Amino acid sequence: MLECYEIEGGIPLRGEYRVRGAKNSALPILAATVCRSGIYEIYDCPRIEDVFAMEEILKALGAKTKWERDCIVVDSRGISESAVPRELMSEMRSSVFLMGSLLARCDEATIFRPGGCNIGKRPIDIHISGLEQLGFEVYLEEEKISCKGRSHGGKITLPYPSVGATENLMMAALCGSGDTIIENCAVEPEIEDLQGFLRTCGFQVYGGGTNTIFVKGAKGSVLTTPRQVMYFLLEDRIEAATYMMAVLGTRGRGVFRNIRAEFISDVLNVFERMNANVRTYESNIEVWATDRLKSPGIVVTQPYPGFPTDCQPQLMTLASVSRGLTTIREEVFESRFTHKNDLLNMGADIETCGKNAIIKGVPKLQGREVTALDLRGGAALVLAGLFAEGKTTVKDTFHIRRGYEDFEKGIKSLGGIIEKKG
């Protein structure tokens, strides 16, 4: 029997929660341990399914791994393979990062088109075009992608500020005969975190977090001398925002440790437009709601620093129990309203048209049996269960485990009534 969550709704969440290290930093940084032979201690690493999947890929390539509480230790000195097994690639999209890191280390890489959540087309054309511009030879054979060569450097302008392509090309450009400038980069905090890790590894990378990144081609001892590195991951802004919405939708109050307001400023702005109370100090954020929230009006998902697409499903759930009419426009993925039908079954009033979702808030949702179809949509259904009257059962919670460590324990720590079954 697959695991599910059983939730009793209507309980205000209250208390403190420490935000874990970011999933979207952990995955590219784990891939980056391949770039240079060494032993890497990565702290505050979330124990989630996507990290476990990346760990299995690293072991298949010849690395050794072990866990010491929240620290994963990767010994990449034994990397001997340059091809990622197809069955492991199919488990998550972020395995595409191995293309850049394997090219930096081995001068060749073979991957298959990656898996992950079914939230629409997520082509890797930008990755391939950028690699070709750096001088790599790329061969496409149905689902198989093979690359070989070494970067000659140069200037690349991305047609879209793709996070994955930015990170992949940063790694592929590390080891080569020339320097590389990447323009129109993604500017997410996780890009800067990857840069920080690469610099700790001895590479010269500058501009992470801006739209232009400079990578100096590495030669000699940087590549041949093993490295020993300790690195602490950036906090997970998406996890933080998810728990904050859970608190606000239940009219509770929560203090969140280890999260900087600057990384979720657009999310906090939306909360304040909904009449939520927000207080920030140092690396802590407190949110509370004493009454039913109101509509934030129109919210458009955009690349950072705009409202994150990874928070859009949770916001749809929060808007469904807020006063007034909310319009959410999804500009990043074309199939990210996957949990809408389950929300409708719980009594929500939502209409979708193309990229737009129009949500008319209702006073209460009703507990039902629902099914998670993807990571963030699944988290949004857990929130719906917390907001609803009666019992909600969320099935197929393996999707949620891809991005949230012990989600049910986090909810319980804030006073929510939730049990994992199966």
N, C-alpha and C positions, 0 to 999 in steps of 0.2 A: 504493500500500500504506500502510495506517495504521501509525503508529509503535507500537512495542512495546518493552518492557524485557526483556532476557535477564539472569537473575541466577543466580550460583553461590552457593549457601547454605553455612552452617556456618562462616563466617569471623567471628571476634569483631571488632566495630567499636571503634576506638580513635582518640583524637585530640581536636582542638578544632574547634568550629563556631561561627561568629557568626550569630546569629539575625537575620533580615531584618525590615523593617517589616511591620506587620500588614495582611494582606489585608482584614480586617474593619474596619480604620480607613481604609485607602486608598480603598475604594469610596465610602462616604458622604462623605468629605472631598473627593474628586474631584467628586462631585455638588454639594457645597456651594460649589465655585468659581463656580457659576452664580448664587448668591444675590446677589452684588455684583460689579459690573464691576471688573475688575482683572487684574493679572498675578501668578500664584501659582507659587512654586517649592516643590515638595513633595519632600523628601529622604527617602532610604531607602525609596523606593517599590518594591515588588517587581515585577519584569518577569514577570507571569503573565497568562494568557489573559483572566481577568476584568477586569484593569486595562486590557488592550488593548481589550477590548470597550467599557468605559466611555469610553476615549479616543475611540473611533470615534463614540460617541453625542455626546460633547461637540463633536466636529468637525461632526457633522451639524446640531447646533443653532447653529453659527456660531463656535465657539471655535477657537483655534489652539493646537496642542500641539507640543512637541518634547522630546526626551530628552537629558540631559547626564549620562552615566553612570547613577547610581542616582537622579537627580533628574528628575522630570517637570515641565515648565514649561507652565502652562495660562494662555493669554491669553483671558479671557472677555469682553473689551470688545465683541467683535463678535457676541455672542449675539443672534440675530434670529428664531429659531424657538421655538415653545412646544410643539411636538408631537414626540415621540420616534418615529422610524420603527419600524414594526412588526417588520421583519426584524431590527433591532438589539435590540429589547426581548426577542425570543425567545431570545437567547443567554445571558442570565443574570438571576437573580432580583433582584440588587441594583440593577438599573436602575429599580426602583420608587422609589428615593430621589429621582429627578429630579422626581417629582410635587411634593414639598414645596419643592425649590429653585426650580423654574420658577414656582410660585405666588408665592414671595417676590419673584422678579425681574420676572415678566411679568403677574402677576394672572390667569394662565390656564395650563392644562397639559393635554395629551392624551397618554395612555400606553395601552399594551395590557397585558393580564395577563402578568406576567413569566415567563421560563423559569428555567433552572437545573437542579440535580440532581433526579432523580426519587426523592425520599426520603419521599414522602407529601404530604398536603394542607398547603399553607402559605397559607391565605387572607389576603387583604388587607382583610377586613371591618373590622378595628380601625383601619387607616389611614383608610378611608372615613368611618367613624363619627366619628373624631376631627376630620377636616377639616370635616365638617358642623357639628360642635359649635363650631368656630372661626368659622363663618359662611360657609364656601365652599359654592357650589352644585356638586353632583356629579351627573353624568349617566352612567348605565351602559347600554351598548349591546353585548350579547354580550361579546366580548373587549375592547372599547374602553371606556376610562374618561376622561371629560372633566370638568375642574374649572375654575371661574372664581370671581373675587371677591378679597377681601382680608380678612385676619383681623381680627375685632373683639375677639379675646382672650377671656378667661374662664378657667374652671376645668374641666379634663378629668380624669376618672379612668379609666385604661385597665382593661379587664376582665382583661387578662393582661399581664405585663411583657414585651411584645414588643420586641425590640431594633430591628427595622426600623421599627415604628410610632413608637417613641420618637424615633428619629432623624428620621424624616419629619416628624413634627409639630413637632419643635424648629425645623426649617428653615421650615416653612410659617408658623409663628407669628412669624417674625423681623420681618416688615414689615406693619404693620397699625396700626389706630387704638387698640388696647388692649394690655394686658399679659396674659400667659398663664401659668397654673400647670398643669403636667401631673403628675398623681399616679399612683402605682403604676407608675412607670417601670422599665425595665430598668436594671440598675446595672453592666453590663459596663464594663471599663476603656475599651473603644472608644467608649462614650458620652461619657466624660470627655474623650477625645482629640478627638472632634468638637467638644465645647464649647470646648476650648482653641483649636482652629482658628477657630471662629466668633468668639471673643473677639479673636483676633489680627486678624480681618477688621474689627473695630470694633463688633461687635454685643454686646449685654449679655445674657449667658446665665449662669445660676448653678444649682448643685445637681447638675451632671452627675456620675454615679457614686453618687448617692443616689436614693431612690425618689420624690423630688419635685424637679422642675425648674422654674425661673422664667425666662421669656423676656420681655424688655422690647420692646414694639413700636418699630421704628425708623422714623424720619422724616427728611426734609430731607437734609442733606449726607452722612449715612451711606449713603444710597442713590444719590446722584448723583455723588459724588466717587470716581473710580477709586482702587483700593487696590493697593499692591505688598506682597506677603506672602512670607515665607520660613517654612517649617514642617517640622519633623522628626517623622516618624510614630512612634507607639508600636511596640514590638517585638511580633512575632507569637507569642503564647503557644501557639497550636495547632501551628504549625510546630515550635516548641521541644519540645513534648510528643511529637510524632511521632518526631523524631530520638532523643529520650531513650529511647523504647520500642524503637526499632531497636537501640540500644546494649545495653539491658538484656536483650532477648530473645536476643541473640547472646553474652551473657555477656562483654561488653566494658566499656570505660570511656571516658567522654567528658566534656569540659569545654565548657560552652555559655556563650558570651559574649553580652552584650546581652539578658539576660532576668532579670527580677526575680522572686524566689520568691513574693512576695505575689500575683502575678497567676495563678499555677498552684498555689496551696497545696493545693487538694483533690486535684489530680493527684499532687503529691509525697507527700501522705498515703497515697494508694493504693499508690504505689511502695514506701513504707516498710512498709506492711502486707504487701507481697509479699516482704519481706526484702531489698529492694534497698538499697544504700548511697546516701545523698543528702547532699551538703555544699553549703551556700550561703554566698556572701560577695559583698557589694555587688551588682553586676549580673551575677553569674556563678553558675552551678549546675553541680556535678560529680555525675555518677551512675555507679555501677558495680555489677556483679554478678559474684561469684566462683563462683557455683553456680547451679543451676536455681532459678528463682523459685518461690514458692508462691502459692496462691490468695489474693486479697484479701478473699474472702467475698462479700458482696453490695455491688454498686455501682449507684447510681441516678443517672441523668442528670437534671440540674436547671438552671434558670437560674443564672447567676453569683450568688454565688461557689461554687455546687455543681459537681459533676463535669460538664464540658462535653460536650454531645452530639456536638460535632465531634471529640472524642477517643474516643468509644465504639467505633467500628469497629476502631481500632488496638488498644484494650484487649482487645477480643474475640480478636484474633489473639495478643496477648501471653499472655492467659489460656489459650489453647489449647495452649501448650507449658509451662504452669506446673503444679506439683503440686497435686492436689486439685480441688475442685468450686467453680466460680465462677458466681454469678448476676448477670447484668446486666439492669437494668430500664430501658427507654428511655421516659422520660416527656415528651420534647419532640416527637419525630417518630414516626409510627406505621409507617414503612416503612424503617427504617434498619438492617436486617440483610441488606442486598443481597449482601454478599460471603460469606454463610454457606455457600451451596452449593459455592462454589469451595474454601473451607476444608475442607469435608467431603471433597471430591475429593482434597485434599492429605493426608487422614488425620486431620483433627480430629474430635473427638467433641462435637457441639453439637446441642442440641434447643431449639426455640423454641416458645413458646406465648403468643400475643398480644404484650404488651409485654416479655415476659421471654425471655432467652436463658440456658440452663443449659449451661455448658462444663465438660467433664471433661478435664483436661489430659492430653496424651499426651507421651511423651518426645521424639518428633521428628515433624515434618511431612515429606512427600515432595514433591519438585519436580514440578510439573505445568504444563500450559498453562491459564491462567486469564484472565478478562476483567474489566476495570474497568467498573463500571456507574455509578459516581458518584465525586465527588472524594475524600471521606474513605475510602470503601470501597476505592477504587483504591489509595490510599496504604497501607491495611491489607494489601492483597494483596502489595505490594512488601515490606512487613515479613515477611509469611509466606514469601516467597521467600528472604529473608535468613536466616530461622530454619530453613529446610528442608534436607534432604539432596538433593544433585543440582541440576539446572538447572530453573529456573522461568521461564516466559515470561508476562509480563503484557501483554495486548493492550488496545487502545483507551486508551492513556495520555493522550489529549487531555483526558480528565476530570481527571487528576492535574495537568496543566499549568494548570488553572484556578486552582489555589491554592498550588502549590509551584514556585518558580523553580529550574530546572535541578536537579530532584530527584536525578537520577542523578549529577550532579557533587558534590552534597552527600554522598551515600552514598560515592562514591569517595574523597572527602577524608578520610573516616573509615576507609578501608581496605577497604570493601566491593567485591565484584566484580559490576559491573552495567554493561551496555552498552545504548545506545539504538539500535534498528534501525528501518529503514524510512524 
